[in-house]
Amino acid sequence: MFNSISGRLSEKRSDTICIDTGGVEWELAVPARSVDDFGRIGDEARAFAWLHHYEDGMRLYGFPTESDRAVFRELMKVEGIGPKQALRILSGIEPGALGAALDAEDLAALQRIPGVGPKLAQKMMLALKGKLVGAPDLGTRGGKGKASEWADVVRALADMGFDRKAAEKAVLEAAASVSAQGDGSARGEREREVFRVALLDLSAGA
């Protein structure tokens, strides 16, 4: 079929964008948290696409990265989750935060996602734990000591429903406890470890 759609961003709504490719304007359903990732109206934009063909028609879904689309497709492998529910889940939590919550078996964090109850959270954990390898890294910066250096990690925790100030405190404490590594790939591993430790700390105090 097609992998992505590139063109001028012509419209943005709460969970929908439109991309004009020159004579054809495509409407794509996107995660609500990702709308601004496509830029401003008039900018050149690219959406990684997935087409849902059902009995009465078709619906085009769009994602800012291939990783987001991969997580969306993994979610639909869970019993009871279709495209609309998968999109709703990704509107409520970043893929990296979702993967970390699943790997930590944090059912409480999963149930904070709009539309996810106890039964669905359990199904998600059983089906997807350790499988969201396509989830993007939580951040790209290393270092310790400043909340700004861990802004992406803090934002991911805040998106899960935790108080931002409490998340900043937990992240800084986690960063202090995680030993520094050398190369770039190791820094990415450190960020994921900081997220995991902070998430466990916040969940324990919830």
Protein Blocks (a to p, Z undefined) as FASTA:
>chain_A
ZZbdcdddfbdcfkbccddehhiacdddddfklmmmnopehiacdddddddddfklccdd
ddfbfklmmmmmmmmmpghiafklmmmmmmmocfklmmmmmmnopaklmmmpghiafklm
mmmmmmmgoplmmbccfbfbecehiaklmmmmmmmmmmnopafklmmmmmmmmmmmpccd
fblmlmmmmmmmmmmmmmmmmmmmZZ
